[in-house]
Amino acid sequence: MRTQTKTKPGTRRHLFVHRGDQVVVISGKDIGKRGKVLEALPRDSKVIVEGINIVKRHQKARGTAATQIQSGIIEKPAPLWASKVMVICPGCEKPSRVQRRFLESGEKVRWCRECNSPIDQK
């Protein structure tokens, strides 16, 4: 199995997915599910999506009485490869590939390839 190596410290990578985007999973056990990106991890080319790729972790109780962490089995979303998700355009509500364009003001924005409208709405 091939693994992707992490980039060297100081080098920048970019993802087509940003925090807060609505995405749909296109492959894997959660295929077809939609969710909101909670965190983007560009160095690892991964994203954490709300309600997708849920894993169970056994947690030990620790802390003082005031900040007691309960022991037990907790469920939380695990990172997912960014290539397994597609951004849902807020304009046409369809999953689409992302294109980058420059506006007349020089600002770089993401565009929907389906409806030809900007994804980044400020």
Long-range contacts (C-beta under 8 A, 24 or more apart in sequence): 4-44, 4-45, 6-43, 6-44, 7-43, 12-42, 13-42, 13-43, 13-45, 14-42, 15-40, 15-42, 15-45, 15-47, 15-82, 16-82, 16-87, 16-97, 16-98, 16-110, 17-47, 17-82, 17-85, 17-87, 21-87, 21-88, 21-119, 22-87, 22-88, 22-90, 23-47, 23-49, 23-85, 23-86, 23-87, 23-88, 23-95, 24-85, 24-86, 24-88, 24-95, 25-49, 25-52, 25-80, 25-84, 25-85, 26-84, 26-85, 26-86, 26-95, 27-84, 28-53, 28-80, 28-84, 29-53, 34-88, 38-77, 40-82, 41-79, 44-79, 45-81, 45-82, 45-83, 46-79, 46-80, 46-81, 46-82, 47-79, 47-80, 47-82, 47-85, 48-77, 48-78, 48-79, 48-80, 49-77, 49-80, 49-85, 50-77, 51-77, 52-77, 52-80, 53-77, 53-78, 53-79, 53-80, 54-78, 87-119, 89-114, 89-115, 89-117, 89-119, 90-119, 90-121, 91-115, 91-117, 91-119, 92-117
